[in-house]
Amino acid sequence: MTTTDTTRAPPRIALTPGEPAGIGPDLCVRLAQQAHAAELVALCDPALLRERAAALGLALSLEPLQPAAAPAPQAPGSLRVDPVARLRTPAVPGRLDTRNAGYVVETLTAACQGCRSGRYAAVVTAPVHKGVINDAGLAFTGHTELFAEQCGARPVMLLAAPGLKVALATTHLPLRDVSAALSRQGISDVLQTLLADLPRRFGIARPRIAVCGLNPHAGEGGHLGREEIEIIVPVLERFRAAGADVRGPLPADTAFLPPLLADTDVVLAMYHDQGLPVLKHLGFGHAVNVTLGLPIIRTSVDHGTALDLAGTGRADPGSLAAALEMAVEMAAREAGAKTRGAEA
């Protein structure tokens, strides 16, 4: 069960079920079977949740959102719904349909707008299927990029598991494009976001950041690539001179050794598959995807749509539950900061 400060009103959290043919609706239905110290509001077509609950053999009471009412902790077996969009065609578990791609994007847009307006304290997202959205003719790279565009922000993708946080300098790029995407300004922006948001979102007062090199052995003095010498090192030297605790560039094959991680708050990897395989090996199914650098709180699962598990009852809601718990903690921290600011 998610817990938070009982002296404050529980936060109202937007929940997007993601790809309707995937496990996202299953996870939302199963999450609603437990009590939570937050009001969960599913932004979706209510028919989707009713159908999936019936397929899973789970009782679920769907209640319309009452925006003017104070948020109330969620009772087991119930879920608030904000029907911001309707499916274009009934969703069949495991079977993608491009006709529902626009519906998925509409739910995400509504969740982002709701957070920006203050209707929701945070948004927790279930997995989407990028391929079917692109096949429908919609330009879509991922949640991170969509929310960044809507907020006019430069995001940083961070995944958190017990004992390890990994941030990314680049996100969803083909490997051959990574080197060209790295720049001094880009890495500087990522580090600046980490130094600002780790205290704000996680309560880490002085972040300790380990930075990976791009190349094997961190370039081996330029013999295996010059990105470290020409791009990464100058940025790190400037941040260290300003007093930031940034180490590296470190060879990625040793950056995740336990003795190094014991003295590190976050590892900054240069590309997606440099850092995330380690994190998912450590905590898959219970890790949380966090988008930093946004004016809103957004957390998500660490896995995909798992089409083969949709509607079977075998999907594990652990990562979505962890994402909700982290969103509630972040919302409580932000509410506390606003209260202290108002009292100052």
C-alpha positions in Angstrom: 0.0 0.0 0.0 1.3 3.5 -0.8 1.8 5.7 2.1 2.3 9.5 2.5 1.9 12.3 5.1 -1.6 11.9 6.5 -1.7 15.6 7.6 -2.1 16.6 4.0 -4.9 15.8 1.5 -4.0 12.8 -0.6 -2.7 13.7 -4.0 -4.8 13.2 -7.1 -2.7 11.1 -9.5 -3.5 10.7 -13.3 -3.1 7.1 -14.5 -2.8 6.4 -18.3 -3.3 2.7 -19.2 -1.2 3.1 -22.4 -1.6 0.7 -25.3 -5.2 -0.7 -25.1 -4.2 -4.1 -26.5 -1.3 -4.5 -24.1 -1.0 -5.2 -20.4 -1.5 -1.6 -19.3 -5.2 -1.9 -18.7 -4.6 -5.2 -16.8 -2.1 -3.5 -14.5 -4.5 -0.6 -13.8 -7.3 -3.0 -12.9 -5.0 -5.0 -10.6 -3.6 -1.9 -9.0 -7.1 -0.8 -8.2 -7.7 -3.9 -6.2 -5.6 -2.4 -3.4 -6.1 0.6 -1.2 -3.8 3.6 -1.9 -3.2 6.8 0.0 -3.9 8.7 -3.2 -6.8 9.3 -5.5 -6.1 7.4 -8.8 -7.8 8.7 -11.9 -7.6 6.6 -15.0 -7.7 8.8 -18.1 -9.2 6.4 -20.7 -12.3 4.9 -22.2 -14.1 3.4 -19.2 -15.3 0.5 -21.5 -11.7 -0.6 -21.8 -11.3 -1.1 -18.1 -14.6 -2.8 -17.7 -13.8 -5.3 -20.4 -10.4 -6.0 -19.1 -11.6 -6.4 -15.5 -14.2 -8.9 -16.7 -11.6 -10.8 -18.7 -9.4 -11.0 -15.6 -12.4 -12.0 -13.4 -11.8 -9.0 -11.1 -14.5 -6.8 -9.6 -14.0 -3.1 -10.4 -16.3 -0.2 -9.6 -15.6 2.8 -11.9 -16.6 6.2 -10.5 -16.6 9.5 -12.5 -14.0 12.0 -11.5 -15.4 14.9 -9.4 -12.9 17.7 -10.1 -14.4 20.1 -7.6 -14.4 17.6 -4.7 -11.3 17.1 -2.5 -9.2 14.1 -3.4 -9.9 11.0 -1.3 -7.8 7.9 -0.7 -8.7 5.1 -3.1 -10.7 2.2 -1.7 -9.9 -1.4 -2.9 -11.8 -2.4 -6.0 -12.7 1.1 -7.1 -11.1 3.6 -9.5 -12.0 7.1 -10.6 -12.2 7.6 -14.4 -11.8 10.7 -16.5 -13.1 9.7 -20.0 -10.9 12.0 -21.9 -11.0 9.9 -25.1 -12.9 7.0 -26.7 -11.5 4.0 -28.4 -11.9 4.1 -32.1 -12.5 0.4 -32.2 -12.8 -2.2 -29.4 -9.5 -3.3 -28.0 -8.6 -7.0 -28.4 -5.9 -8.1 -25.9 -2.7 -8.9 -27.8 -3.8 -7.5 -31.1 -2.5 -4.1 -32.1 -4.8 -1.8 -34.1 -3.6 1.5 -35.7 -7.1 2.9 -35.3 -6.6 3.3 -31.6 -3.2 5.0 -31.9 -4.7 8.5 -31.8 -6.7 7.6 -28.7 -3.5 6.7 -26.9 -1.9 10.0 -27.7 -5.0 11.9 -26.6 -4.9 10.3 -23.2 -1.3 11.3 -22.7 -1.9 14.8 -23.9 -4.9 15.2 -21.5 -2.8 13.8 -18.6 0.0 16.3 -19.3 -2.4 19.2 -19.6 -4.1 18.1 -16.4 -0.8 18.1 -14.5 0.1 21.5 -15.8 -3.2 23.0 -14.8 -3.0 21.6 -11.3 -5.9 19.1 -11.7 -3.4 16.3 -11.0 -0.4 16.2 -8.8 1.5 13.7 -11.0 1.0 11.3 -13.9 1.8 7.6 -13.9 2.0 6.0 -17.3 1.5 2.4 -18.3 3.5 1.3 -21.4 2.6 2.4 -25.0 3.6 0.7 -28.2 5.7 3.2 -30.3 5.5 1.0 -33.4 1.8 1.0 -33.8 1.6 4.8 -33.2 4.1 5.4 -35.9 2.4 2.9 -38.2 -0.7 5.0 -37.8 1.1 8.0 -39.3 1.7 9.8 -36.0 5.2 11.1 -35.2 6.0 9.6 -31.8 9.3 8.7 -30.2 8.1 8.1 -26.6 6.5 9.4 -23.5 9.6 11.4 -22.6 9.8 13.3 -25.8 6.0 13.9 -26.0 5.8 15.4 -22.5 8.9 17.4 -23.2 7.4 18.9 -26.4 4.2 19.7 -24.6 6.0 21.3 -21.7 8.6 23.1 -23.8 11.3 21.4 -21.7 14.5 19.5 -22.1 13.9 16.1 -20.4 16.3 13.7 -18.8 15.2 10.0 -18.7 16.1 8.3 -15.4 15.3 4.8 -14.2 15.4 4.0 -10.5 15.7 0.6 -8.9 16.6 -0.3 -5.3 20.3 0.6 -5.0 20.7 2.1 -8.4 19.6 5.1 -10.5 20.7 5.5 -14.1 20.2 8.6 -16.2 20.7 8.9 -20.0 22.5 11.5 -22.0 20.6 10.3 -25.1 17.4 8.3 -25.2 15.8 6.5 -28.1 18.3 6.7 -30.9 19.9 4.2 -33.2 23.3 3.3 -31.9 25.1 4.7 -35.0 23.5 8.2 -34.3 24.6 8.4 -30.6 28.1 9.9 -31.2 26.8 12.7 -33.4 24.0 13.5 -30.8 26.5 14.0 -28.0 27.7 17.6 -27.4 29.2 19.6 -24.7 26.0 21.6 -24.4 23.8 18.6 -24.3 25.8 16.8 -21.6 26.0 20.1 -19.6 22.2 20.4 -19.8 21.7 16.8 -18.6 24.0 17.4 -15.6 22.4 20.7 -14.8 19.0 18.9 -14.7 20.3 16.1 -12.5 21.8 18.6 -10.1 18.5 20.5 -9.9 16.0 17.7 -9.9 17.7 15.0 -7.7 17.3 17.3 -4.7 13.8 18.4 -5.7 12.4 15.0 -6.7 14.4 12.6 -4.5 15.6 14.8 -1.6 19.3 14.1 -2.5 20.9 17.3 -1.2 24.3 17.1 -2.9 24.1 14.5 -5.8 27.1 12.3 -6.5 27.1 11.6 -10.2 29.3 9.0 -12.0 29.6 9.7 -15.7 30.3 6.9 -18.2 32.5 7.4 -21.2 31.1 6.6 -24.7 33.8 4.3 -25.9 35.3 1.0 -24.5 37.7 1.8 -21.7 36.4 5.4 -21.9 38.3 5.9 -25.1 41.7 4.7 -23.7 43.3 8.1 -24.0 42.0 8.7 -27.5 43.0 5.4 -29.0 39.5 4.1 -29.0 37.6 7.3 -29.8 38.0 11.0 -29.0 34.5 11.8 -27.7 35.7 11.6 -24.1 38.6 14.0 -24.7 36.8 16.5 -26.9 33.2 16.4 -25.4 32.8 14.8 -22.1 36.0 15.7 -20.1 35.8 19.5 -20.7 32.2 19.5 -19.4 33.1 17.5 -16.3 36.1 19.7 -15.5 33.8 22.8 -15.7 31.3 21.3 -13.3 33.9 20.1 -10.9 35.5 23.5 -10.9 32.0 24.9 -9.9 31.9 22.4 -6.9 29.7 19.7 -8.3 30.5 16.0 -7.4 30.8 14.5 -10.9 33.2 11.7 -11.6 34.5 10.3 -14.8 34.4 9.6 -17.6 34.4 6.1 -16.4 34.6 2.9 -18.5 31.1 1.6 -18.6 32.2 -2.0 -17.9 33.4 -1.0 -14.4 31.2 2.0 -13.6 28.5 -0.3 -12.1 30.8 -2.2 -9.7 29.3 -2.3 -6.2 32.2 -0.4 -4.5 31.8 2.5 -6.9 28.0 2.5 -6.7 28.2 2.6 -2.9 29.5 6.2 -3.2 27.2 7.2 -6.1 23.7 8.6 -6.3 23.2 8.3 -10.0 25.1 6.9 -13.0 24.9 9.0 -16.2 25.1 6.7 -19.3 25.7 8.0 -22.7 23.1 5.9 -24.4 20.1 3.8 -23.7 21.6 0.3 -23.8 24.8 1.3 -22.0 23.1 1.8 -18.7 19.6 0.2 -18.7 20.6 -3.5 -19.1 22.4 -3.2 -15.8 19.5 -1.6 -14.1 16.9 -4.0 -15.5 19.1 -7.0 -14.5 19.1 -5.6 -11.0 15.5 -4.6 -10.6 13.3 -5.5 -13.6 9.6 -5.5 -12.7 10.1 -3.2 -9.8 12.1 -0.3 -11.3 10.6 3.1 -12.1 11.1 5.3 -15.2 11.2 9.0 -14.1 11.2 12.0 -16.5 13.3 14.8 -15.0 13.5 18.3 -16.3 9.7 18.7 -16.6 7.5 21.2 -14.7 5.3 18.1 -13.9 5.9 14.8 -12.1 5.9 11.8 -14.4 6.7 8.3 -13.5 6.3 5.1 -15.5 7.0 1.4 -15.6 10.3 -0.2 -16.6 8.8 -2.6 -19.2 6.8 -2.7 -22.5 3.4 -3.7 -23.5 3.9 -7.5 -23.3 1.1 -8.2 -25.8 1.4 -12.0 -25.2 0.4 -11.5 -21.5 -2.5 -9.1 -22.1 -5.8 -10.4 -20.7 -4.2 -13.5 -19.2 -3.9 -12.4 -15.6 -0.1 -13.2 -15.6 1.2 -9.6 -15.9 3.0 -8.4 -12.8 1.9 -5.0 -11.6 5.0 -4.5 -9.5 6.6 -1.8 -11.6 3.4 0.2 -11.9 2.9 0.0 -8.2 6.4 1.2 -7.6 5.9 4.0 -10.1 2.7 5.1 -8.2 4.5 5.0 -4.9 7.3 7.1 -6.2 4.9 9.6 -7.8 3.1 9.9 -4.4 6.3 10.5 -2.6 7.4 13.1 -5.1 4.0 14.9 -4.9 4.2 14.9 -1.1 7.7 16.4 -1.3 6.6 19.1 -3.7 3.5 19.9 -1.6 5.8 20.2 1.4 8.1 22.5 -0.4 5.3 24.8 -1.5 3.9 24.9 2.1 7.3 25.8 3.5 7.7 28.5 0.8 4.3 29.9 1.6 5.2 30.0 5.3 8.6 31.6 4.8 
